[in-house]
C-alpha cells in the first residue's frame, strides 16, 4: 500500500495545496451555529452533572443536548415535541451512563 495515491474526492483539485476543503465538506454558518449551540448545551449539562453524577447526573446533559438539537435544526414540528426529545435524550444518556459502571453485563 505504500506509494499508492489515495483516490481523489470528486470536486477537489489534486494539484491544490490542500488548504481548501472539497465542495461536499463545506459547513454553512447556520450549521456551525447549530453545532456550537448543541455543544454548549451539552457542556453546561456536563458541568451540572458533576454535582450529581451517575445515571441521574447523566440525564441533564442528555436532555439539554437533545432539546438544543430539536430547537436549532429548524423543523417546526420538532419544536412542538421538544419535551419528547428531552425525555428520550435524558433516558438514553442515563442508560449510557450506567453502561460505564459495567452493570449491564
C-alpha positions as CSV (number, residue, x, y, z in Angstrom):
1,X,0.0,0.0,0.0
2,X,2.9,2.4,0.4
3,X,3.5,4.6,-2.5
4,X,-0.1,4.4,-3.9
5,X,-2.0,7.5,-4.4
6,X,-5.2,8.0,-2.5
7,X,-8.4,8.2,-4.5
8,X,-9.4,11.8,-5.1
9,X,-12.7,13.2,-3.9
10,X,-15.0,14.4,-6.6
11,X,-14.8,18.2,-6.9
12,X,-11.3,18.5,-5.4
13,X,-8.3,19.6,-7.2
14,X,-5.4,17.1,-6.8
15,X,-2.9,19.9,-7.6
16,X,-4.1,22.3,-4.9
17,X,-2.1,22.9,-1.7
18,X,-4.7,21.2,0.4
19,X,-5.9,24.4,2.1
20,X,-9.4,24.3,0.8
21,X,-11.9,21.6,1.7
22,X,-13.7,19.6,-1.0
23,X,-17.1,21.1,-2.1
24,X,-19.0,18.4,-0.2
25,X,-17.5,19.2,3.1
26,X,-18.4,22.9,3.5
27,X,-20.2,23.9,6.6
28,X,-22.6,26.8,6.5
29,X,-22.8,29.4,9.2
30,X,-26.2,28.0,10.3
31,X,-24.8,24.5,10.6
32,X,-21.8,25.8,12.6
33,X,-24.2,27.7,14.9
34,X,-26.2,24.6,15.4
35,X,-23.1,22.5,16.3
36,X,-21.9,25.1,18.7
37,X,-25.3,25.6,20.3
38,X,-25.6,21.8,20.9
39,X,-22.1,21.6,22.2
40,X,-22.6,24.5,24.5
41,X,-25.8,22.9,25.9
42,X,-24.0,19.6,26.4
43,X,-21.1,21.2,28.1
44,X,-23.3,23.2,30.5
45,X,-25.2,20.0,31.3
46,X,-21.9,18.1,31.8
47,X,-20.9,20.8,34.3
48,X,-24.1,20.4,36.3
49,X,-23.6,16.6,36.1
50,X,-20.6,17.0,38.3
51,X,-22.8,17.9,41.2
52,X,-25.0,14.7,41.0
53,X,-23.1,12.1,39.0
54,X,-24.1,8.6,37.9
55,X,-27.3,8.0,35.9
56,X,-29.3,10.9,37.4
57,X,-26.5,13.3,36.5
58,X,-26.1,12.0,33.0
59,X,-29.8,12.8,32.3
60,X,-29.1,16.5,32.4
61,X,-26.7,16.8,29.5
62,X,-28.7,14.3,27.5
63,X,-31.9,16.3,27.9
64,X,-30.2,19.7,27.2
65,X,-28.3,18.4,24.1
66,X,-31.4,16.7,22.6
67,X,-33.6,19.8,23.2
68,X,-30.9,22.1,21.8
69,X,-30.8,19.9,18.6
70,X,-34.5,19.9,18.3
71,X,-34.8,23.6,18.6
72,X,-31.9,24.7,16.5
73,X,-32.4,22.3,13.5
74,X,-35.3,24.5,12.3
75,X,-38.1,21.9,12.0
76,X,-41.2,23.4,13.4
77,X,-42.8,20.0,14.0
78,X,-39.9,19.2,16.3
79,X,-40.5,22.5,18.3
80,X,-43.9,21.2,19.5
81,X,-42.3,17.9,20.6
82,X,-39.2,19.3,22.4
83,X,-40.3,17.7,25.6
84,X,-40.2,14.3,24.0
85,X,-36.7,15.0,22.7
86,X,-35.6,16.0,26.2
87,X,-37.2,12.9,27.7
88,X,-35.6,10.4,25.3
89,X,-32.3,12.2,25.3
90,X,-32.1,12.0,29.1
91,X,-33.2,8.4,29.1
92,X,-30.6,7.5,26.5
93,X,-27.8,9.2,28.4
94,X,-28.9,7.7,31.6
95,X,-28.6,4.2,30.2
96,X,-25.3,5.1,28.6
97,X,-24.1,6.4,32.0
98,X,-25.0,3.1,33.6
99,X,-23.1,1.1,31.0
100,X,-19.9,2.7,32.1
101,X,-20.3,1.1,35.5
102,X,-20.5,-2.4,33.9
103,X,-23.9,-3.2,35.4
104,X,-25.3,-4.2,32.0
105,X,-23.1,-7.2,31.6
